[in-house]
Amino acid sequence: MFVLSLVVSGLAWWLGLYLLARDPAKPVLWWSGAGLVGCAALVVMPHPVLLGVPALAWTGAILVLARPELVRWWIFAVVPVFAAALWLPWVVLLPLAAATALAAGKRAYFSLVGVMFALSAAAFLLDWVPTAVALPAIGLDVLLFGVLVAVTDAVEEGQAIRADMLRSLVISGFTAVLFGSQVLLFDGPQLLACTTVAAAIAVQVLANPLAAAVDRLAVPAVAAERAELRDAAEALPRQRPLVTEDEAEFARLTRRALSHYGDLGKLVASPLIALTEEAPPLDRAAQLKSMLLTSIQRLKPADGDFGTSDEWRYYNALYFYYVKGIRPYSVRTKREDLDAEDRRALQWFVAQVPERTLHNWQNAAARLVAADLVAGVGSA
């Protein structure tokens, strides 16, 4: 049974790191990745308290997907609930059950997997089945949950997922077998086999973040360029064919491309890259960026450089937010390089434009940009 536990733990560890590395800025991937990493530790070191990590993390992931407005409250509740689990391990299943019920109407498939996880966890805590059976069952439930999160994120991003995941899994699996088998072959300690497999997988899945960290220390002058090239290479397996017949889907993909305006690596993975001429990936991403800018500039009224009337709202919502990178509602982003026009726009957003209103304007403006792209505006 140790080999089964090692395989399940390794898969959970790989998928958790894969989600964390996929896009560190997305809360749902952080919560999901933390849950998978915690599950990997639970399978290796079966202790009731460790069950709290995947249970609490998956509660957060379900809330992000189904009831995002509740996540801010859950962040403050995680530590007290985990502390209570030191004496009553089953208490971590209560918020998970509540989140699963809340998600039933919006994310039914996540609710189903949440129920499966809760049943496996209860079987482990109450000794309904042997630990050697319950823990792999928990791991398989969490793996299914992680795959659903990855697929959901890929669909929302307009990306393919199967080739990218398969590539990561094959490379990580080969490395894990290469190093882990040596420990088993020479009768090494089981814990050493687990840590060896975990280290081998981590080195592969986190190769890009590790390389970026080393570049910032060793070659800071070219670190940004090297990171851009790595991101473009990583994005190639995520490309999927572009379908222009569905106007709503095309507008959604345009909205997503606009949100990645300043990141050529992510633009490489956009299906809209098919609208550009044949060229190296980064050159095609630059073409797409130029096409988006041309369409945004077509939204600008002719009377001056900045205005706050209704006819300016779509241009302002895209140009200042995406092209100039102004984030009016972020308390963490402070810009010292704003010119007078940018400062006026920032003050206007903060004082007169609610965040939800800006979001609606961006959606409407994205539909106009999408119409331009379909018509070939800005293409070479």
HELIX and SHEET records of a PDB file:
HELIX    1   1 PHE A    2  ARG A   22  1                                  21    
HELIX    2   2 PRO A   27  VAL A   44  1                                  18    
HELIX    3   3 PRO A   48  LEU A   51  5                                   4    
HELIX    4   4 GLY A   52  ALA A   66  1                                  15    
HELIX    5   5 PRO A   68  LEU A   70  5                                   3    
HELIX    6   6 VAL A   71  ALA A   85  1                                  15    
HELIX    7   7 PRO A   89  VAL A   92  5                                   4    
HELIX    8   8 LEU A   93  ALA A  103  1                                  11    
HELIX    9   9 ALA A  108  LEU A  125  1                                  18    
HELIX   10  10 THR A  131  GLU A  157  1                                  27    
HELIX   11  11 ARG A  162  LEU A  185  1                                  24    
HELIX   12  12 GLN A  190  VAL A  205  1                                  16    
HELIX   13  13 ALA A  207  ALA A  218  1                                  12    
HELIX   14  14 PRO A  220  VAL A  222  5                                   3    
HELIX   15  15 ALA A  223  ALA A  235  1                                  13    
HELIX   16  16 LEU A  236  ARG A  238  5                                   3    
HELIX   17  17 GLU A  247  SER A  259  1                                  13    
HELIX   18  18 LEU A  264  VAL A  268  1                                   5    
HELIX   19  19 PRO A  271  LEU A  275  5                                   5    
HELIX   20  20 PRO A  281  ARG A  298  1                                  18    
HELIX   21  21 ASP A  310  TRP A  312  5                                   3    
HELIX   22  22 ARG A  313  LEU A  318  1                                   6    
HELIX   23  23 TYR A  319  VAL A  323  3                                   5    
HELIX   24  24 ALA A  340  GLN A  352  1                                  13    
HELIX   25  25 GLU A  355  ALA A  375  1                                  21    
END                                                                             
